[in-house]
């Protein structure tokens, strides 16, 4: 099931879980994560959310973009920024892989 197929009364629980965890870890609010702010703290947390959601769910760039009120190209750019940073920063790569592994395991155990 994708975000677009959820009933109107439902919630995007997988996406919400990821968003809430990233906000908590980065010390920002959901509003800051969803905003147009380009500060490093907000932008990199948002990029990480894009990457983790894309890597751990069946969501498309377009559906992730709709959730964040962003264009699909913005989501694609954020995912690419994370991938580039992972290539040059081994510590960051490990941190991102921990996020992905955690959510893959947690989200798919509930299915």
QUISULGI-V693805 format. One line per field, one symbol per residue. ss: DSSP state (@ for helix, = for strand, . for the rest). psi: psi as a letter, one per 20 degrees, with the letter a starting at -180 (. if undefined). A space follows every 10 residues. Layout:
ss->???
psi->???
This chain:
ss->..@@@..... ..@@@@@@@@ @@@@@@...@ @@@@.....@ @@@@@@@@@@ @@@@@@.... @@@@@@@@.. .@@@@@@@@@ @@@@@@@@.@ @@@@@@@@@@ @@@@@@@@@. .
psi->prghiqqhir rmgggggggg gggghikrrh gghirjpjqg ggghgggggg ggghhirjqr hghggggilq qhhggggggh gggghhhinh gggggghggg gghggghihi .
